[in-house]
Amino acid sequence: MLFQSMGNIRPKLMSQLLRMCRSIKTKRLFFVFADRHAHASAQIYR
């Protein structure tokens, strides 16, 4: 449910959050869920 609402976050904000995050596991988990849910903007953050 949390990831479903992530589509509402502005791309600039999501990019900033990913850059500030120091946890590699958290970033990897984000991309796993982005791929699983075919999140269109996930390609922007890679």
Backbone as a chain_set.jsonl record, in Angstrom:
{"seq": "MLFQSMGNIRPKLMSQLLRMCRSIKTKRLFFVFADRHAHASAQIYR", "coords": {"N": [[0.829, -1.185, 0.0], [1.962, 1.224, 0.694], [3.82, 1.686, -1.357], [2.144, 2.06, -3.516], [1.102, 4.607, -3.189], [3.312, 6.082, -3.711], [3.492, 6.95, -6.282], [2.337, 9.391, -6.367], [4.1, 11.229, -5.471], [6.121, 13.992, -6.206], [8.436, 13.929, -8.913], [10.868, 15.346, -8.592], [11.075, 15.606, -5.818], [11.156, 12.897, -5.064], [13.547, 12.141, -6.257], [15.32, 13.7, -4.793], [14.949, 12.616, -2.233], [15.914, 10.01, -2.65], [18.594, 10.571, -3.211], [19.44, 11.62, -0.776], [19.119, 9.516, 0.942], [20.925, 7.157, 2.74], [20.949, 4.487, 2.977], [21.643, 1.642, 1.331], [20.189, -0.691, 1.086], [17.554, 0.209, 1.34], [17.304, 1.798, -0.942], [17.655, -0.161, -2.919], [15.432, -1.756, -2.387], [13.403, 0.047, -3.047], [13.77, 0.18, -5.856], [13.276, -2.487, -6.54], [10.537, -2.752, -5.902], [9.605, -0.761, -7.606], [10.179, -1.841, -10.111], [8.64, -4.173, -9.967], [6.037, -3.186, -9.836], [5.878, -1.882, -12.181], [6.533, 0.847, -12.295], [6.509, 3.844, -13.849], [8.154, 6.121, -13.61], [10.401, 5.139, -12.406], [12.581, 4.595, -13.986], [13.716, 7.048, -14.344], [15.112, 7.613, -12.021], [17.287, 5.959, -11.945]], "CA": [[0.0, 0.0, 0.0], [2.844, 2.387, 0.741], [4.419, 1.956, -2.663], [1.095, 2.516, -4.425], [0.955, 6.055, -3.048], [4.563, 6.728, -4.108], [3.297, 7.551, -7.594], [1.835, 10.749, -6.186], [5.202, 12.102, -5.055], [6.747, 14.691, -7.328], [9.716, 13.315, -9.288], [11.984, 16.091, -8.019], [11.13, 15.246, -4.401], [11.604, 11.507, -4.962], [14.966, 12.145, -6.591], [16.03, 14.273, -3.642], [14.894, 11.633, -1.149], [16.826, 8.908, -2.97], [19.975, 11.046, -3.081], [19.737, 11.843, 0.638], [19.067, 8.235, 1.637], [22.238, 6.515, 2.825], [20.76, 3.047, 3.068], [21.648, 0.955, 0.041], [19.09, -1.656, 1.11], [16.321, 0.944, 1.098], [17.293, 2.171, -2.359], [17.43, -1.382, -3.695], [14.036, -2.143, -2.185], [12.605, 0.963, -3.86], [13.845, -0.219, -7.257], [12.6, -3.778, -6.687], [9.104, -2.48, -5.961], [9.338, 0.022, -8.813], [10.151, -2.793, -11.224], [7.518, -5.106, -9.783], [4.783, -2.492, -10.102], [6.046, -1.183, -13.466], [6.475, 2.279, -11.996], [7.059, 4.503, -15.041], [9.222, 7.086, -13.285], [11.555, 4.463, -11.798], [13.711, 4.69, -14.907], [14.299, 8.389, -14.167], [15.962, 7.654, -10.837], [18.433, 5.042, -12.076]], "C": [[0.879, 1.256, 0.0], [3.389, 2.718, -0.638], [3.387, 2.462, -3.659], [0.921, 4.027, -4.348], [2.222, 6.807, -3.447], [4.45, 7.384, -5.48], [2.828, 8.985, -7.523], [2.928, 11.734, -5.794], [5.845, 12.718, -6.293], [8.11, 14.067, -7.629], [10.917, 14.026, -8.679], [12.17, 15.74, -6.541], [11.648, 13.822, -4.229], [13.099, 11.408, -5.264], [15.796, 12.662, -5.42], [16.053, 13.279, -2.482], [15.856, 10.474, -1.406], [18.283, 9.331, -2.844], [20.377, 11.192, -1.618], [19.792, 10.537, 1.43], [20.434, 7.571, 1.593], [22.148, 4.999, 2.872], [20.661, 2.422, 1.676], [20.482, -0.033, -0.028], [17.755, -0.977, 0.81], [16.204, 1.33, -0.367], [17.021, 0.951, -3.235], [15.987, -1.829, -3.583], [13.101, -1.244, -2.996], [12.592, 0.507, -5.313], [13.213, -1.582, -7.512], [11.102, -3.558, -6.802], [8.737, -1.677, -7.196], [9.268, -0.888, -10.029], [8.938, -3.706, -11.143], [6.189, -4.459, -10.158], [4.828, -1.695, -11.402], [5.868, 0.321, -13.288], [7.21, 3.03, -13.094], [8.239, 5.421, -14.7], [10.436, 6.433, -12.646], [12.782, 4.552, -12.684], [14.43, 6.032, -14.767], [15.348, 8.372, -13.068], [17.201, 6.782, -10.948], [19.631, 5.699, -12.626]], "O": [[0.539, 2.246, -0.648], [3.417, 3.88, -1.044], [3.731, 3.224, -4.562], [0.619, 4.661, -5.359], [2.214, 8.036, -3.515], [5.231, 8.278, -5.805], [2.911, 9.719, -8.508], [2.701, 12.944, -5.788], [6.079, 12.039, -7.294], [8.853, 13.717, -6.712], [11.886, 13.374, -8.289], [13.299, 15.594, -6.073], [12.478, 13.56, -3.358], [13.825, 10.672, -4.596], [16.852, 12.113, -5.105], [17.08, 13.124, -1.821], [16.533, 10.01, -0.488], [19.122, 8.539, -2.416], [21.523, 10.921, -1.257], [20.443, 10.468, 2.473], [21.031, 7.44, 0.525], [23.166, 4.309, 2.812], [19.699, 2.657, 0.945], [19.862, -0.192, -1.079], [16.919, -1.537, 0.1], [15.136, 1.205, -0.966], [16.242, 1.028, -4.186], [15.382, -2.238, -4.574], [12.119, -1.721, -3.567], [11.532, 0.449, -5.937], [12.668, -1.813, -8.591], [10.459, -4.111, -7.695], [7.671, -1.885, -7.775], [8.396, -0.725, -10.882], [8.288, -3.974, -12.153], [5.317, -5.111, -10.732], [3.916, -0.919, -11.689], [5.143, 0.972, -14.041], [8.42, 2.865, -13.249], [9.216, 5.474, -15.446], [11.419, 7.12, -12.368], [13.907, 4.581, -12.184], [15.626, 6.129, -15.044], [16.369, 9.05, -13.177], [18.087, 6.873, -10.099], [20.667, 5.055, -12.791]]}, "num_chains": 1, "name": "protein.A"}
